[in-house]
Amino acid sequence: MSDDDIQYPIYLDYQSTTPVDPRVMEAMQPYFSEIFGNAASKSHQHGHDALAGIEKARKQIAKAINAKPQEIVFTSGATEAINLAIKGMALSDRIKGNHFITVATEHKAVLDCFDWLKRQGFDTTILPVDSEGMLTVEDVVAAIRPETAMVAVMAANNEIGVLQPINEIGQACRERGIHFFTDATQALGKIPLDVQAGQVDLLCGSGHKVYGPKGIGMLYVRRSNPRVHLEPLIHGGGHEGGLRSGTLATPLIVGFGEAVELSCKGMKSESARLNELTQEMLKKLKASIPDLKLNGIADKRLPGNLNVSLGCVNAEALVAGLSSKVSISTGSACTSKEVLPSHVLDALGIDEEVLRSCIRISFGSCSSILSANHAMLAIADSYKRLSAFG
Ligand SMILES: *Cc1c(COP(=O)(O)O)cnc(C)c1O
């Protein structure tokens, strides 16, 4: 590949979404046309064929997290899975108490569900993180009360990429008989996940973050030791063990299963490649931006994530000015519509002014050294121009 082959804008926003892997497209293709049956039609071949595709995907996803296939519930995405996990627990008549715990750096879907909990009269605790974005198992244990029903801590952060000690937290919750839910949307297919080792009761993921299609997600719901009881939010034909009614999106589910399997197969080599690329690009950026600082802990983070503050330059202006050359974001896509500074960076205690200079770069499958180099040059160039004005 030569410089002329670079396609602009260079996409460096893989934590916002990913392109569908061509092998995933190929696996999905027949399920739009030939294999179009309704998986709930038990009486004929068309239904059986669609069901076979779905059951394969269920196995592929279960294997990726060391669960049983019947513990995977398909949803429209991670947002819906998060709503089902938290609200479904709150509305269950088997709920153990009225107190829920989570962390300030969670995805908005989790935090907004916690707002809902509060409005419904539940007690909630939102734990702070340290200046590197980390939570400890001791922090969680200290917040647990006799009436705590659930602890929700994400596996990998979507803005700063930090990895929380979910296995330790899960074990501590299990010892105390409290349900543990982890939003693993950024972690699935990127880092090893094991619901047995982590004593996880509920775990969610999404197709479009792992080179699968948009509009499909899943919730792992533990069925034994202990069985988790949720109240469904969507009622109807009783699909997905009664937990999520509605005709299953066969092509999307097949694609999601394939995407997860492929990501897990390539995990070791791809994470090594992305880690190396990320380190190299961080060095490059540091060399041209003297005030640059990495946000979030350096050694426990998702491969491919770089969230940095640039000092005095306004990130919104930088990202907008760069948009013909590089696609990156300031904070997360969900909050960048508002001009409000990211709640995640705010939770790290970063100064208001510095906070407005933060950008998130996320590398992925199509990021090469060559394209990344071009992107870093463009960012450094834009920084120079803007800081000359400042
Ligand atoms: C993207 C994301 C979500 C939302 O997923 P959708 O499938 O787009 O609804 C939730 N949590 C995290 C950590 C995410 O990165």
The ligand as a MOL file (V3000), in Angstrom:
LIG
                    3D

  0  0  0     0  0            999 V3000
M  V30 BEGIN CTAB
M  V30 COUNTS 15 15 0 0 0
M  V30 BEGIN ATOM
M  V30 1 C -22.3130 1.1700 22.3220 0
M  V30 2 C -22.4770 0.8850 23.7570 0
M  V30 3 C -23.7480 0.6750 24.3160 0
M  V30 4 C -25.0110 0.7820 23.4870 0
M  V30 5 O -25.0670 -0.2270 22.5100 0
M  V30 6 P -26.1620 -0.2170 21.3480 0
M  V30 7 O -26.1380 -1.6190 20.8240 0
M  V30 8 O -25.7060 0.7840 20.3510 0
M  V30 9 O -27.4720 0.1210 21.9640 0
M  V30 10 C -23.8220 0.3820 25.6520 0
M  V30 11 N -22.7160 0.2990 26.4210 0
M  V30 12 C -21.4830 0.4920 25.9250 0
M  V30 13 C -20.2930 0.3550 26.8230 0
M  V30 14 C -21.3230 0.7930 24.5890 0
M  V30 15 O -20.0990 0.9930 24.1010 0
M  V30 END ATOM
M  V30 BEGIN BOND
M  V30 1 1 1 2
M  V30 2 1 2 3
M  V30 3 2 2 14
M  V30 4 1 3 4
M  V30 5 2 3 10
M  V30 6 1 4 5
M  V30 7 1 5 6
M  V30 8 2 6 7
M  V30 9 1 6 8
M  V30 10 1 6 9
M  V30 11 1 10 11
M  V30 12 2 11 12
M  V30 13 1 12 13
M  V30 14 1 12 14
M  V30 15 1 14 15
M  V30 END BOND
M  V30 END CTAB
M  END
